[in-house]
Amino acid sequence: MLYRAYELNRRATAPVVAASGLTARALHSLPSPLAGAPAVRRLRAACDIVAHARPTHERPAFGIDAVPVGDRMAAVSETALTRTPFATLLHFAKPSVTGQPRVLVVGPMSGHFTTLIRPAIRTLLADHDVHALDWHNARDIPVEAGRFGLDEYIEHVMQALRHLGPDTHVVAVCQPAVPVLAAVSLLAAAGDPAQPRSLTLMAGPVDTRVNRNRTNTLAETKPISWFERRLTDTVPARYAGAGRRVYPGVVQLTAFMSMNPKRHLSAHGRLYRDLVSGNTASAADTRAFYDEYGAVMDVPAEFYLETVGRIFQEHHLATGRFTWRGEPVDPGAITHTALLTVEGARDDICSPGQTEAAHRLCTGIPDEDKHHHLQPGVGHYGVFSGSRWEAEIYPVLRTFIDGVQARERIAAPA
């Protein structure tokens, strides 16, 4: 029903969207001074906004061609190292740069493509050799590829770390805090040489009993059957993933937008004013954010339901009951991986304290290797994008990784 309702709405609004796009382009091409008339600018801005006011299912490009390294620009090439039906391990290679710490970035599988965390990846590239797990749209994954739940997510993280080898630093952004912490715990318990040198958890739901918010309340007041019945659907026949049960990306997008409608309305009001006044730079920034925000991907239903049930409802990791393929997961087994947690003081999706809870679970990590950073003035997305991320949060992460690297060099035998 979710897919059917979405497709009906999409078809019903398609003529308005198309007409708005055509009108905006026609008004853009008017000769001066007519194009600059106040009424024309207002109509053009309104049509431009309506033409873009719908989600897409196309994965945006990362578009990172070069980054500043020291006092020069270094070219970046995007290379696929490994691939499964569900994810690609990407390397953002800088052929002209060597010797930088190797970092694996793990982004959320929560209705948006991994390109949503492009700002974090771009910034990290200045000082690090960056890799990322790029999750695929479940709508395009054939049923024959099998299920994908929390166990499979954890397995993908472990496989990526084993492929990259020792001396890797892993950064989990948002939702993957729990499965990444579980993956590192399993590697540590097995004495696997692939266990990372450091683990950074950014705004992730390690223990959602702490400082509960609206998201946590919703998860805890509805039975898992409600989520399965109301929020998952079957991929229609015209897509490669036909027959696969998914949590549609448009549902997650709607949920995110409804959590703070005033902020999104304000942003679009500002976009309208910028378009009318000709403030193209500000308008382009807002448009780029919402183009990315509106690019949605479907999530395998089993991963979504297990995340809601095991992490948000039953708190398996926080209460010592988390397992991977029947094997107990104990974060206390981690002894050689330094830990940094990062939170936003104004985060209304993952409240402050929920990520910091990882320190209580990681009893085997020495206190001197545990660090926490609470960033004033930022919400959820400000933890990994925007001016505060660039100027205040990233320097903490960079210093943390540099410190781990320095200690490793001192401890290494001559």
N, C-alpha and C positions, 0 to 999 in steps of 0.2 A: 504493500500500500504506500509506503514512503516513496519508493521509486516512481510509482504511478502518479502520485500527487505532484511530485517534483517535475516530472516530465510534462504533465498537463499544464502546470503553471508556466513552465519554460516555453511551451508552444503558444500558450495564450498571450504571453508578454513579448514574444519574439517580434511581432510587427511594430510594437511601440519602441522597443530597443533599436530595431533596425532603422526605423524612421528618425529616431532621435540622432543616431549616428550620421545618417545622411544629411540631416539638417545642420548638425554641428559642422560637418565638413564643408557644406555649401556656404555657411556663414563665415567660416574661416577664409574662404577664397574670395569674399567680396572685396572690391577695390576700396582704397581709402578715398575720402574720409568716412564713407558709409560703414566700413567694418568697425570703426572706432566709436560709432554712435552708442550712447549708453544703453538704449533699448536692445540693440543688436548684441552688445557684449553680454547683457543679462540673459537673453534668450540662448545665446551660444553656450554660455556656462551651464545653464540648466539642461540643455540637450546633451552636452558633453557628459554631465554627471549621470543622467538617465541611461545613456548608451553604455556606460561601464557598470551599471548597478545590477550585476548578476554574477553568480559564481561560474568558474570554469573548471574543467577537469584536466587541463593541460599542465604538465609539470614545467614550471619556468626553468630557464637556464640559470646556472649559478653565475655565469657571466663574469668570472674573475679571471681576467687576462694578465694582469700585472699588479704587483703590490710593492710598496716601498720597503726596502731592506737597507737599513742604515741610511746612507746619503744617496742611494740610487734606486731605480725601479728595476724589479726582477720579474721576468716573464713567468707566467704560470700556465701549466698545461694540465688538463684534467684527464686522468687515466684510470680505467677500470682494472683493478687488480684481481678481484674474484667476483663471481656472480652466482646467485641462486635465483629461483623464481621470485623470491620475496625481497631481495636486497642486493645492492652492488656495493662493494668496498672500493671507494674512490680514493685516489691519491692526487692531491693538488701539488704536482711536482714543480719545483723551481730548479731547473737544470744548472743554473749559474750559481746556486747557493748550496753549500755543504756544511755539515757539522751542527746543524740546528737540532734541538730536542724533538724526538718523534712523538706526535700527538694523535690519538684516535678520538674523534668527536662522534658521539652517539646522540642523535636527535630523537625527538618524540615520534611515535606512530599514533597520532591523535587527530587525524582529519586534515592535516596539512602536509605538504611535501617537505623534505629535509631542507629545501631551499629557503624555508622560513627562517632558519638560523644562519643564513648567509652572512649577516653582519658579524657574528661571532667567528665564523670560519675566516672571513676576510681579515679581521683584526689579528687573529692568531697567526696567520701566514707571515706576518712581518718578522716574527722571531722563532717560528717553529716549522717543522716538517709535518704538514697536516694531512691526515686521512679522515674519511668520514663514511659511515654506513648510510647509504642512500636508499631509503625504504621505497618499495614499489606500490603502486595503486592496486589494491585487492580486486578492484573491478576488472582488471586486465590479467589476472592470474588464473589460469584454468583450474578447475576443481581437481584435476588429476595430479596437481602439484602437492596436494595433501593439505592438512590443517596447519594453522599457524597460531599458536597460543603463547603464553608466557614462557613455556619450556623452549619453544623454538626461537623466541627472541633471545633468551639467555644463551642458547647454543650459538646463534649468529655472533653474539658479542665475543664469546670464547674463541670461536673459529677465527674471527678477525684479529684478536690479540695473538693467537698462535701463529697466524700468517705473518704478522708484523714482527714478532719475536720479542726478546727481552729488551729492557730499557725504553718501553713505550709508556707514555703518560696518557691516561684516558679521562675524557671530560664528558660527563653525562648532563645533557641540557633538558631540564624539566622532567617529563613523565618517566624516562628511562632510569631515573635514580635507583629505583628498586631492582629492576632486572640487571642493571650493570653492577650494582653492589653485590647482587647474588652471584653473578658471573665471576667477579673477582674473589668472592668468598670460596667458591668451588675450586678455582685454580689454586688458591692458597692452601686449601685443605688437602689437595692432591700433590702439593709440592711442585706444581707445574712451573717450569722456567718462564712461561709466558705471562705470569702474574705481573701487572704493571708496576712501575716505579712509583707512580702517584695516581690518586683517584680524586677527581673534582666532581662534586655533585652540586648542580646549580638549580635551585628552586624546584626540587623534586619531592614527591609525597612519600617520604620514608615512613613517617608515622602521622597519619591524618587524625589521630585522636588529640593531637596537640593543637590548641588554638583553632578550633573548628570554624569553617566558613560555610557559605551557602552551598558550595559544591559538595562538601563533606556531608552536610545535612541532607541534601537530596539523595545522595548515595545510600545513606543509612536509613532513610525512612521508607524506601521502596524495596520490595523483594526482588531478587535477581530475575525472577520470571517476568516482572514488570518491564525491566530493561530489555529483556529478550523479545517480549511481545510488542512493545511500543517503539523501540529504537533500533531494531535490526530488521533487515529485509534481504530478499534474494535478488542477486544480480540478474537483470533481464537477459533474454536470449540474444540480443544484438551485440553483446559485449563478450570479450574473450573469457571473462570469468563467469559466464552464465551458469547459474545454479549455485554459486558460492554464496553463503550467508555473510553479510557484511553490516558494519555500522557505517551508514553513508556519511561521507564527508560534509554534505550540506546540512546534516543534522547537527554535527559538531559546530559548524560555522554559525548556525542559528543560535545554538546554545551560548557560544562565546559572545555574539552580538547582543543577546538579550540580557547578559549579565551586567552590561554597562551601556545601555542604549543612549544615555545622555552624552557620554563621551563620543560615541560614534556619530551621533547627530551633530554634535559640536564640531567634530572634525570635518564632516561634510559641509557644514555651514561655512567653516573657514575655507575649505576648498572652493566653494562657490564664490566667496568674496575675493579670493586670490585670482581666480579665473577672470572675474569681472574687471578687477583692477590691473590685470596684466602682470601679477607677481608670479612669473612662470617658475622660478626656482622653488618657491614654497609649494606651489600647486603640484609640481613634479614630484616632490618628496612625498606629499600626501597620497598622490595617485599611485606611486610606486608601492607604498605600504599596502594600500587596499587592493591593488592588483595581485600582490603576493598573498595577502590575507584571504582573498577570494578564490585562490587556486586550491581546490580541495581534492583529497584522495580518500577513497573508501578504506576502512580498516577491517581486517578479518574479524568476524563476529566472535569467535572463540577468544581472541586476544582481548577484545574490548570487554567481554563479559567476565573473563578471568581477572582482568585488571580491576574492574568494579568490585567483584566479589572478594578476591583474595587480598587486595591492597586497601580499597576504600571501605569495605564493609567488615571484613574479618581481621584485617591488620596482621596477616600471617607473618611478615618479616619482623614487625615490631614486637610481636608476642612469641617469637621463637618457633613458629609452626610452619615456616616456609620450606617447601621442598622443590627439588628439581628432578623430574622423572623418578620420584619416590625417594630421592636421596636428601637427607636433611641439609639445609643451608645455614651455616653459622658464620656470621660476620666476625665473630671473635677469633676465627682461624687466621684472619689477616694480620700479619706481623711485620712484613717487609714493604708494605705499600703506604706511603704517606697520604693523609686525607685532608682535603679542603672542602668545606661546604660554604655555599654562597646563597644568600637570601635577599629579597627586596622588602624593605620595611612596609611598603604599601601594596604588597602582593595580595590580591583578593582571590587568586586561584590556588596558590600553594602558600598558605599563611606562614609567617615567620615562626620558626621553631620546628616545623615539620621536616625540614631537611637537616637541620642541626641535630636532630634525634639520631642521626647515623653515628655520632660520636659515642653515644651511650651503648650502641650495639657493637661497635668495633673495639672490644676490650683488649685485643692483642696489640693494638697499635700504640707505641709509646706516646705519652702526652706531648712531647716535643715535636712529634710528627703529625699532630692534629691541629688544624687551624680552622677558624670560622670567620666569615665576613658578612655582616649585616649592612646592606647599602641603604642609607637614608634616601627618601624621596623618590624611590622607583617602585613601579608595580611589576607584574610578572614579566612582561616583554622587555622592560627596561633592564632586567638582569643580564640579558645577552644582546641587546641592541640599543642604539641611541648614544647620546653624548655622555651619560653617566657610565655606561658600559665602557666606552672608549677611554674616558679620562680617569675613572676611579675604580672600576671593578677589574678591568683587564690588567692594570698594573699589579694588583694583588695576585692574580692568577699567574702572571709572568714571573713575579718575584718568588712565588711558591715553587714553581717548576724549576727555576734557576737554583733555588736553595737545595732542592732534592738532587739536582745534577751535581752541585758543588760537593755535597756530602758523599755522593757516590764516588767522585774523583778522589776525595781524601781517603775513603775507605778501601779503594782499589789497591791491590798489591803492587809494589814498584817493579 
